[in-house]
Amino acid sequence: MTVAVKKNIVLASGGTGGHIFPARALAEELTARGFAVTLITDGRGEKFEQLFPGVSILQVKAGSPSVRGIVGKIKAVASLIIGFFQARRALRRLKPAVVVGFGGYPSMPPAAAAASLGIPLLLHEQNAVLGRVNKLLANHARIIATSFDHTESPDNEIANKMIYTGNPVRRAILPLFGKHYESLTPEGEIKLLVLGGSQGATILSKVVPTALAALPEDLKSRLHVTQQCRAEDLEAVRTVYSGANIDANLSTFFDNVAELLGECHLAITRSGASTLSELTVAGRPSLLVPYKHAMDDHQRKNGENAVARGAARLILQDNFTVEEATRQLTYLLRHPDCLSVMASAASSLGEIHAAEKLADLVEECKPANSDSKNSGKAAA
C-alpha cells in the first residue's frame, strides 16, 4: 500500500527559550510523525541548529518595535517589513500545509506572510495572556493553542478559537512526571534550586544568597544550593555563600536541569511559561519572582495562576527584599507539609502530552486535501 508523503510544516519562532523550547518539542513530535519541518527564525537562528536536528532552518529579518528610541523603532519596523517579504518568498517555495507561530517578534514575519498567502495559521501562546504578536495575528489564525486552561483574550471571537494543549516541555523533563516528591526531614539535607530563566536574573543573585545566609542556623546548616547566575554575578554570589558556610553549586548554565528539578525540595525561579511548565510536570513547589518588565506583565499573570492552584508562592519583584525572602523561606522550610501540598498541586497542573496535542491540532488545521491519509484528532 502506498503511503502518502507528509507535507512540510513551518514553525515560526525565535528569541528566548520560552518561545524556542515549545517549538523544539513540536518539531520532534512532527518529525516522528513523518512531517518535513522547517523553522523560520531571525538572524540568531544559527544558535538553534543543535536544538533542531533534522529540521531545516531559514533566517529572515525581524526586530522588536518595543526597543527604546525612535531610530531603533524605525529600524525594527523596517526589519519586520523586509522579513515579511523574505518569508513570503520562502513560503511560496516551501508550500507548507500549516504555519505554526509561537509568538515573539521573530515569529511575526513568517506568521504574517502565511496569513497573507492564505496558508493555514496556528498560533501557540505560552503565557496566561495573549502576547502582542499573537494578539495582532489572532484574527488570521484558525486555531490558537494555549498553555493555560484560562488564557486572557481580547474578545469572544478570539476566545472561541482557543484550545488548551498545555506548553510542550523538553523531553528530558517528561520522566519526572509522577515521580515521588521526597519531603523534607527534620535533620535531612535541604536542596534548593535557583533558576533565572534562559537569560539569568541578577535580582535572584543579589537577594537569594543573602536571604539564605540570614536563615536560622538549624536550617542554614542543612542547605545545598544549586544556583544559575549571570557571569558578572558569579563571584559576588560565591563570596556570600562561602562566607555563610553554605554548600553551593554555581554556574551560568546547567545542562542537567531535569536531574536538578527531580532532586530539589524547592525551586526559586522567575515565572516564565517554560519554567512553570517544567515545574508542574516535575511536580515541584516553587517560590516565584516574576520579571516585572515582562511584556504585558505576563510573568505575574503566569505566576498568579500557579498560586491560585496552590502550586507556588509569589513575591513581586519590587517586594523581593532580603527580609521578605528570608521570612517566606523560613516559613516554607519549617513546614515540610506545606511544601508537599504545593508539590502535589503542581503535579496536578502538569501536562505531559502537550506536544502530541499540539501536533494533533496541526494535523487538524491543514487543508483536507494536503494529506487525506493522516488527519489528526483535536486536542482534548
N, C-alpha and C positions, 0 to 999 in steps of 0.2 A: 504493500500500500504506500502510495506517495504521500509524504508529509509536507504540508505547506511550509514555505520558507517564512520564517518570522520577519516582521518588519523592523525597521530601525526606530528606536525611541531616543529622543533627545532630552537630556537633563540640562536645565539652566540653573547654575549655582556658582557660588564663589564667595570670597571674603573670609569670614571667620568659620571656625569649626562648627558653630551652631547651624550654619547652612550646609556645610560640606558633609558632615557625618551622616545625616539622613539621606543625602543624595548618594553617598557611597553605599549605604545599606540597600537602597533601592536598586542601584546598579548591580550589586551582587545577586540580588533576587531575580532581576530581569535577565541577567546573563545566564543564570541557572535554568531559566525557563526557555532559553534559546534565542532571546532577542539580541539584536545588534544594538549596542548602546553607545551614544556619543555624548560627551559632556561639553557644553559650550560655556566658557567662563571668561574672566577678564585676563589682563596681562600677567597676573600672578599664577596662571594656570600650570606653569611648569612644575611648581612645587607640589602639585596634586598627582603627578604621574604615578608615583608609587602607591598611592591610595586607591587608584582605579585600574588595577590590572585587567587587561583585555578590553579596555574602554578607549575609544578614540577621543582625543581631547583637542578642541578647537578654541582659539582665543579671539575675542572681539574686544573692542574698546568699551569701557564703561567708566563711570565716575559718580560720585555722590554729591548732589546739589546741596547737601546739608553742611558742606565744608564752610569755613568762615571766609569772609571776604568776597567782594563782588567778582574779582578776577577769577578766583577759584571756582565760584559757582558757574560762571560763563564757560570756563574750561570743562567743567563736569558735564554740563548740558551738551556742549559740543561733542564730547566723547560719547555720550549716550546716543546722540543722533548718528554719529559715524558708526557706532557699534550696531545700531538698529539696521542700517543698510548692509553692513558686513554680515549680520545674522540672516537677513533676508536672502542674500546670495547663497549662504551656506545651507539654509533650509530648502531652497529651491533645488539644490543639488542632492541633498540627503533624502528629501521626500519622506520625512518621518511620519509614522502613524499618529504619534502623540508627542507633544512637548510638555514636559513637567517642570514648572518653575518652583524654586524653593525660597523665594523672597530675597531681599537684599538687592542693592543696585546692580551688582554683576549679573543678576538674572533678568534684568529688565529688557535689554536689547533683544535677546532671543525670544523671550516670552511675548513681548510686544510684536515682534516680527511674525511669530506664529499666529497671533490674533489677526494681523493684517493680511495674512495669506489664507486664512480660513482653516488652518491646521488645528485640530482639537487641542485645547489647552487645559491642563490640570494643574492646579496650584496646591502646594503643601505649605501650611502655616505651622511653624514650630511653637509659636507663643500663644498665650491666652488672649491676645488681641491681634487682629489683623495688622501686619506691618504695612508701611506706607506703599511699598511697591505692590504687594499683593492686593492692597485696597484699591490701588489705581487700576489693576488688571482684573479685578474680581468680576466686573460685568461681562468680561470677554471669556471667562472660564466656564467650562462645562461643569466641573466639579471642583470643590475646594475641600481638600482633606485636612483635618485638624488634629492637633496633638492633644488637645484638652476637650473633654466632653462638653464643656461650656466655654465657647470662644466668643468674645465680643464681636458683634457685627454691626456695620453702619445702618443696615436696613433689612427688612424681612426678605426681600428678593435675594439678597446675597446669603442671608442665613439659610434659606431653603436649598442652597447649593452645597451647604456644608455637610460633610460626612466624617464622623470620628473614625480615625485609624490608629491614633497614637503616633508617637515620634520614633522612627526607627533608630535603634542604638547599634553600636559596634558589636559584631558577632562575639567578640571576646567577653562581653558583658552578659550575654544571654544565659550561660550556665549558672550564673549567680541567682537566677530566679528560683524562689522556693528554698534557697539554701538557709539552713537554720541560723538565726541570729544568736550569737553567744553573748549572753547577758554579762554585765559586769559582776564580779565577785568582790567581797569586802576587802580582800588583800591582793587581788589579781592585778595584772597589768592593764592600763587604760590606753587603748590605741586610738589616737586621733588622726584624722586625715584632713589636711587643709589644702584646698584647691582653689585657684583663682581663675579658672576658665582657660580657654585656649591662649589668652594673652596675659595671664597672670593678673595679680591685683595687689598694688602697693599697699592699700589700706589694710589688707589682711596681714601683710608683713610688718606693718607698723603697730597694729593693735594686738594681734593674737599672741605673739611671743611674750609681750609684757603682761598681758592678761593672764596667761598661763603661769608666768613667774610669780604672780600675786595670789595664786590659789593656796589654800591651806596646805601645809606640809604633807599631811597624810594623803592628799590627792596628788600633789605635785611630784612626790617621790615615786609614784607609780606610772607616770606618764611616759608614753613612747609616741613621739610626734613625727609624722611624715608631712612635709610641707613643700608645696610648689612656690617658688619665688621668682621674681624677675631677677635677671643677672645683677642689676645695680643694687638690689636689696639683700643679696645673699650674705655678705659679710656682716652686715648690721644684725640680721636675724640670727646668724650663727653666734655672734657675740652675746646676745641676750640669752639664748638657750644655754650656752656654755656657762655664763655667769650664774644662772639659776640651777645648774646641775640637772638639766632636763635632757633626756636622751632624744635626739632629733636627727632625722634623715632629711636633708635639704637638697633640692635640685630645681633647675629651671624647667625640667620636663621629666615625666615618668612614663615609661613605655609599658608598665605593668599595672595600670590603673585598676583593671579588673581584680587582680590579686589584692591590691591595697584596699579596694572597696569591700571585698569579701572578708577581710581581716579586721576592719575598723569597727569601733563601738559607736563613733560619732564622726560625722563629716561636717566641716565648717567651710562653706562654699558661697560663691555667687549663686544666683538663681536663673542662669541661662537655661534655655529649653533642653539642650543636650545633657547638661549636668543633672537637671531634675529627672529627666527620663532615665538616666543611668542609676540615679539614687533609688528610684522607685522599682526598677527591675531588680536591683540588688537588694531592695528591702532594707535600706539603712537610714537611721534617723539623721536629721541634719539641723544645723543652725545656719540660717541663710542670711546673707548680707547683699541685697540687691544693688546692682550698679545703678547709681542714681541718675546717670546721664544716658541710660539706655533709651533708644528711640521709643516714643510713646509710652515710656515708663513700663515697658513690657516685663522687665525682670521683677518689679514689685508685684505686678499682677500674677505672674507665674508663681511667685513665692506665696502670695496670699491664697492661691488655690491649694497649695500643699498644706499650708497652715490650717485652712478651713476643714481639710480632711484628717487633721490630726497627725500628719506625717512629718511636720517640721516646726521649728520656731523661727522667728524672723526678727531681725533688728535692722531698721532703716539705716542707711549709710551715715546720715547726719547724727544719728543716735549711737553709732557704733564706737563707743569710747572704751578705754581700758576698764573703767569701773563697771560699765554695763555688761561688757563681755565677761568679766570675772564673775559678776553676780549670776548671770544666766548659766555659765559653765559650772559654777559651784553647785547650783541647784540641780542641774541635769546629772552631774556626776555623783551627786549624793542620792539620787533617786533612780537607780537602775530599772525599776519597774516602769518608770515614765519613758525611758529610752526604749524598752522592749515594746511598749504600746505604740510608740511612734514608728518603730521598725515594722510592726505588723500593719499599721496604717499605710506606710509607704509601699509595702509589698502588695497591698490590695489595689494600689493605683498602677502597678507595673503592667506594661503592655509588651509582651514578647513577640507578638505576631504583627507588629506594625508594618514591617517591610512587606510581608505577604499580603496584608490588607491593602496596602498602597499599590502593590503590583496588580492585585485584582482590579482595583479601580482603573489603572492604566489600561488593562485589557477591556474593561467595560467602556472606557472613554473613546477608544479608537474606532474608526469607521467600521461598520459591519462588514464591508467588502474587503477590508485590508487583510483579514486573516480569519476566514469563516470557520476554521477548524479549532480555533483556540480562544474563544471569548471567555473571559473570567467572570466570576460572580462578584457582586458588590460586597464591599467590606461591611461586616456587621457592626 
